[in-house]
Amino acid sequence: METDKERQSEEVVMDVLDGTEMEKNKVGLMRIRVEAQDPTAKDVDDLMIRRFLRARNLDIEKASTLFLKYLKWKREFVPKGFICESEIEDELAQLKAYLPGHDKLGRPYSVILARNHIPVTGQEGLEQFKRYMVYCLDKLCAKVPKGHEKYCSITDLEGWGFSNNFDLRGYATGISIMQDYYPERLGKLFLVHVPYVFAAAWKLLCPFIDKKTREKILAEMESPDKEMSEEVVMDALDGTEIEKKKVALMRVRVEAQDPTAKDVDDMALRRFLRARNLNIEKASALFLKYLKWKREFVPKGFISESEIEVEQAQQKVFLPGYDKTGRPYSLILASRHFPTGGAQGVEQFKRYMVYCLDKTCAKVPRGHEKFCSIVDLEGWGYANFDLRGYGGGITILQECYPERLGKLFFVHVPYVFTIAWKLIYPFIDEKTREKLVFVDNRDLKSTLLEHISEDQLPEIYGGERPLVLTEMESTDEEKRIEELVNIDVLDDTEMEKKKVQLVRIRVEAQNPTAKAVEDPTIRRFLQARNLDIEKASAFFLKYLKWKQEFVPKGFISKSEIEDELAQNKVFMPGYDRTGRPFSVVLARRHVPGAGKEGLDQFKRLMIYCLDKICAKMPRGTEKFSTIMDLEGWGYANFDLKGYAGGISILQDCYPERLGKLLLVHVPYVFTLAWKLIYPFVDERTREKIFFVDNESLKSILLEHFGEDQLPDIYGGKKQLVPVQDE
């Protein structure tokens, strides 16, 4: 062991030497150190040792540690001393790296076409990418002529996008190999054709790049619009980059002119943008016109039934159910529409349009934005023709609810309507025209069944659905319950009970399997949608459909998730102080699954674990807690698709089950990943997540768990047993 006196004397000697001599002496001292700990260091020349020294600013101790780490890695990862092409066939097939020649200084250089890179999947894919990096670096270094040590690289980002090329695990790993095992080899890295959206990726990559490497990177970044904000660039991870960027630019414009635009979400802005072919100027003008119209025409924010009594009395609009893609659809019996006289009549019809559109949009489930419609023209005649009403309704649909219509089917079309159509057609813009389908009477049932399942299709078209929601009002049974009690005057408990009954009536009418579900489950779905009966019903029906398709046996067996269970990453040690069962998840043991099969197995593990922990809940308890331990977590564990799928299952299929989630031993690098995960977490779940500081770890855990229930790895007395071995 080196003494402080010896180290001080070393430093004194170094201080009197010039730079070249100092390096030579330090190389000699470092060689003595590393050869004493690893005899294979004798085979390495002084130039290599000097590169490791320079990478650590001539600090012998740090450089020696880095070099010994390199020698160990080389033996384990490249045991033959080189990577052969048969080990990296998938990577080579992407044709993304080239070695065209040498720069003016005589250094070899590479060209990398980033758009050709396919993100790695699973551990096997990551390992092959690492080998590909080593293969390329060895090739490049072999071309370095005598008297040189460095190479250059051009990374061409033309055509690069988040959806196809972004690969945080791959990038981070490649950077690590270059910096830790090939230090001071890079002379210059030119980033060319850099799209502005790459700035989002750069923020995530930058922490992995050391200061010395950063100084060698030159990038020509596309200039963003002045109004572009940082948050917008990050948002490009969700959806197409160009749309997200334009949404942000549009938001800046419209909020500057109308502050109420701040209350509108990005999805609405995006619809207006799409309606104007992503033209920011035109979309902003359309949106500002909409805000003004909304204030003047719908000052309360909604249309009440008392404003549209004449229109409602015609009983012409129904909302029978959902199409096969999960979109709600309306049915309009056009022969029941009769124009009412004068401007007052047209105004009431417009209000009726808004009422119906709001009702329909309220039924659109999460993840959808559109609805469909069937316009039945059987019995329609000129007595029903209402050019002013039709024109006003079309304008409202296109200008105030743009990109909401998915498809509109005209059925039972009489010849006389084709004449009227010539007058209506000019009011319809090109985007709306593309969504119109005229159905031949001979193909009526088959065409409708292509889009709407038999259990959702009305009886009048050969389906099983009775038209009971006349005028989009409540069913007779719902009205009967509502007559029993005015929900608004009940206390919270009673209100929930009555709303549970209303949800039950709705969902059982659409899916008889709902009868087997207990009230507490329905109540949780209600609570997850803030007691909104309509939204909770749609949410619950979506869950029932998912359960039938994804868990057809009603449970997940161990044989379906063997690879996931083998990772021994989930434990259920006991109960917290409130009596809720809790799980411990060791995140560092998670290995992302490859492809769709791997993702589906991870989802099944989620269900298996959630079912297990829910089964452990004592009577009177509905929630569980979780400790997510991130010690040792790194980008090799990062699995955005898996995390998003798991979060979706937790929130959409097991709502209001999570009581508290404690994230412990959180490394800094996870905070970067969290930015990508966060958008998938809904507001109610976010409120239950707590990041625990390392210094307060034991005391905070003991606040929630008794010492006899707390795992021994946190200072408690409970041993961890994998969930499958309990």
Secondary structure, DSSP 8 states (H G I E B T S, - for coil): ---HHHHHHHHHHHHTS-HHHHHHHHHHHHHHHHHHH-GGGGGS-HHHHHHHHHHTTT-HHHHHHHHHHHHHHHHHH-TTSS--GGGSHHHHTT--EEEEEE-TTS-EEEEEEGGG-----HHHHHHHHHHHHHHHHHHHHHT--TT---EEEEEE-TT--HHHH--HHHHHHHHHHHHHHSTT-EEEEEEEEE-TTHHHHHHHHGGGS-HHHHTTEEEEE----TT--HHHHHHTTSS-HHHHHHHHHHHHHHHHH-GGGGGS-HHHHHHHHHHTTT-HHHHHHHHHHHHHHHHHH-TTSS--GGGSHHHHTT--EEEEEE-TTS-EEEEEEGGG----SHHHHHHHHHHHHHHHHHHHHHT--TT---EEEEEE-TT--TTT--HHHHHHHHHHHHHHSTT-EEEEEEES--HHHHHHHHHHGGGS-HHHHTTEEE--GGGHHHHHHHHS-TTTSBGGGTSSB----BTT---HHHHHHHHH--GGGS-HHHHHHHHHHHHHHHHHHH-GGGGGS-HHHHHHHHHHTTT-HHHHHHHHHHHHHHHHHH-TTSS--GGGSHHHHTT--EEEEEE-TTS-EEEEEEGGG-----HHHHHHHHHHHHHHHHHHHHHT--TT---EEEEEE-TT--TTT--HHHHHHHHHHHHHHSTT-EEEEEEES--HHHHHHHHHHGGGS-HHHHTTEEE--GGGHHHHHHHHS-TTTSBGGGTSSB---BGGG-
